[in-house]
Amino acid sequence: MVTNTKISAFSLDDFEARTGSATSIIRTITGLYLRHQTAPVPRTQVVELATAAGIPATTAQTAISRLIDKQVLDSDSPSTLCVPSPAQAMFERGSRRIFTPRQMSQASQWCLVAYSLPEALRPLRHQIRKHFQQLGGGLVTAGLWIFPEYLHEEVEAVLVALQARGQATIFTGQQPHFPTTAKEAASQWWDLDHLNSLHRQFLEATADLAEDQTQPAEAYRGYVIMIDAWRALPYLDPGLPESMLPDSWSGRQSRERFLALSQAFKDPAQQFVSSALGS
């Protein structure tokens, strides 16, 4: 029986910081650059990177303090910052998902998770629902979730972190036999309208960015803004096959823009950061 459903902030990835906020932007800078530094980074340099991404210095200082409280950053001295090991692991997981967005084909397998929990474990049910949604799971019915099979390991990691692996059975298999059509099933199991709106928000947030903005400083700012607007999408959107998506699906365009801007901005942005950090 599960007796403790409280988990470490870094057992599972979170989406608490509002995209575009100072805290979210500096979290993105930390995941992109600070975690790769072999020595603590002067706090002043982190503030400079934040201001170069459009965050006022005083706001950046407050956001840094919040990230220290969340253990995303660590302050081994009043003047330097580093990324603690649990956060390093979190960012490593994030990199695998964020920079290699996946999409199912018609031949892809599925992963189904079934569990039954008593009323006394209602908080655990809530935690499972929250984190399964953040993994891109679809709710078929109470206690039955569906994911692309390539999320199998992440599903297991959630259950283990929540101490609920013993209460769940995981199945993998081929194409489900839908009660009606594949598109209707997808619209019932996932909130596709919400996901579609998130893709449109990404397109709006990056509308002013162009692939020819390759001067290091402007490429850096564009890259940070773009990654910050994008980073939650590859989690929340499971990558359903085309046959299950609506004709008006904005995810196709947002994926193409992400890949194009990444290719244009990544290298000159790295040049800017290396110069700013003296590395």
N, C-alpha and C positions, 0 to 999 in steps of 0.2 A: 504494500500500500504506500502511495506517495504521501509523505509527511511534510515536505518542504517544496513549495512551488516557486520560491524566490530564487532567481538566477542572477549570476553576475551580468553586469552591463555588457560584458564582452563574450559571454557564452553565445550570444546571438547578436546580429547586427540590428541597429535601431534606425528609425527615421524621424526622430523627434525634432531635429532642427529644420525649420522652414527653409525650403530652397530659396536661395537669394539673400537670406539673412546673413548678418556678419558672422554669426556662429557657424552657419553652414558653409560659408565661403572659406573660412579659416580651417574648418574641418577638411574641406576638399583640398586646400593647399597642403595640409598635413599629410593627407593620403597620397597626394601626387609627388611631393618633394621632401618634406621634412623627415619622413620615416626612412628615407634612403641615406640620411646623413650619418656618418660614422661617429661624429662627436656632437655634443650639445650645441645648439644654435643660439646665438645671442638673441634675447627677446627683442631687441631693437630691430634686428634683421627680419624677424617674423612680422613685426609691425610694418616694416617697409614693404614686404611682400603683400601684406593685406592692403595697404594703401595703393599699391600698384594695381591691385584688382578692384579698386574703387571703394574701399572701406576706409572711413575717416580714422585717424590714429587713435583718438579717444575711444571710439566705438570698438576698434580692434582690441584695445587693452581689456575692455570689459568682456569681449567674446573669448579672449585667451583665458581669462580667469574662469569663465564658465566651462571651457574645455578641460582645464586643469581639474575642476570639481568633478567632471564626468570621467576623468582619468583617460581622456583621449590624448592629453599632453601631460607632461610631468615637469616640474621645476626643481632640478637638483640644486639650484642656487637662485637667488632673487633675480639674476640677470640672464640666465640661460634656460633653454627649454629642450626637452627631448621627448621621444615617443616611447611609452612603456611597452613591455613585451606583449601584454594582452591586446593592446591597441594595434601593435604591429601585426598580430595574427588576424585581427578583424579586417585591417586594410588589405592584407594579402588575400583573404577570401573575397573581399570586394573587388579587387583588381581582376580576378578570374571571371567574375560575373559582368562587371561594367565594361571591360574592354573587349570581350568576346561574346557579344549578344548572340543568342542562339534562337533558332526557329525550327519547329518540328516539321517533318515531312509526312506524307501519307503513310509511310512505312514505319514511322517512329513508334516506340512502345510507350505505354502509360504506366504510372505508379498510382495505386490506390491505397489509402490508409483508412482502416476501420477501427473504431474504438468505442467503448461504452463506459462512461464514468458515472458514479452515483452522485446524487445531489450534494453530498458533503464535499465533493471535489469540484464544485462549480467554479472556484477561482482558477483551477487548472484547465477546465474547459475554455475559460476566457483566454488564458495564456496561449493555449494551442491554437485557438481561432485567430488570435492576433498575429502570431508568428507564421502560421500557415498562409494567411493572407499576404504577409510581407514576403513570403517565398513565391507568391504567384499561384497559390493553390485555388482550385475551384471547389465549392461546397455543393456536392451532389444532393445530400440530405443530411440530417443531423447525425454526426458521428461518422460520416463518410466523405473523404476528400479525394480529389483527383489532381495529379501533377504530370507533367512530362517525365518520362523515366529518367532523363538526364539530371533531374533534381533529387533522385533517390537518396544519395548520400547526404544532401543538405536536409532532407526531411528527417532522416535518421538522427542527424546531429541535433535538430530541434527537439525531438522526442527524448533523446538522451539528456540534453541540457535541462529539460523540464522534469526529468526523472519520471517520464511517462512511457518509456520504451516497452515496459512490461505490460502496459494496458492497450497496446496497439498491435494490429496485424497489418503487414504491408504486402500488397500483391503487385506483381508486374505482369503486363499482358499486352496484346495487340489491340486493334481498334475496338472500342466499345460498340455495342449495338444500341443506338440511340432510340429513345421512345418516339421521336419524330424525325427532325433533320439535325445534322451536325451543327448548323448555325443556330438553330433554336436551342439546342442543348447548351452550347457555349454561352448564349445570352442568359440562360437560367443559372448556370454554375459559376460564371464570372460576371462581375460588373463591368461589362465591356464599354458601356457609356462613360463610366468614370475613367477607365484606362484610356479610352480614346481622347477624353478631355485632357488627360495628363500629357499625351503625345502632342496635342495641339498647343498646350502651354509651353512645351519644350520648343516647338517651332516658333511660337511668338517670342520666347525669351532669346532666341538666337537669330531672329529675323534681321537684325542689323549687323550680323557678323558675316564677313565675306572671306572666301578662300584666298584672296589676294592681300589680306592684311597680315603680311608675314614679317614686318619689322618686329624684332624681339619683344619690345615692350607691349605693343598692341596685340601681338600673337599670344603673349602670356596672359594678358587680361581676357582676351577672347576665349582662350583654352580653359581657364579657370571657370569663367562664367558658363561655358558650354558643358563642362564636366559636372559642375554643380547642379545645373538644370537637368542633366541626364541621369545622374548616378543612381537614383531610386528606381528608374523605369525598368532596367533589366531585372530587378527583383520582382516588382509588382506585376509586370507583364511576363507571363510564362513562355511566350513564343509559340502560340497556337498555330497549327497548320492553316494555310490559306483557305482551305475548304470550310473552316469554322469561323472565319472572320467576316464582318460585314463589308460590303462594297466600299463604304465610305471610311474605311479604316485608315487613320492617320499614321499608324505605326510604320508603315512602309516608308513614307516620306521622312519621318523623324529618324529612322535608322540610317537612311541614305545620307541625311545631313550630318548626323553624328560621325559617320565614317569619313565623309569628305572633309569636315572641319578638323577632325582628329589628325588626318594625314597632313593638312596644311599647317596646323598650329603647333604640333607636338615638338618638333625639333627647334624652331626658333624660340618657343616658350622655354625650353630647357636651356638654351643659350642665355636667356635673360636671367633665369634663376641661378645658374652657375656663376654668372658675373655678380649677381646680388649677394650670393653667399660666399664668394671668393673661393669657389671650388671648381 
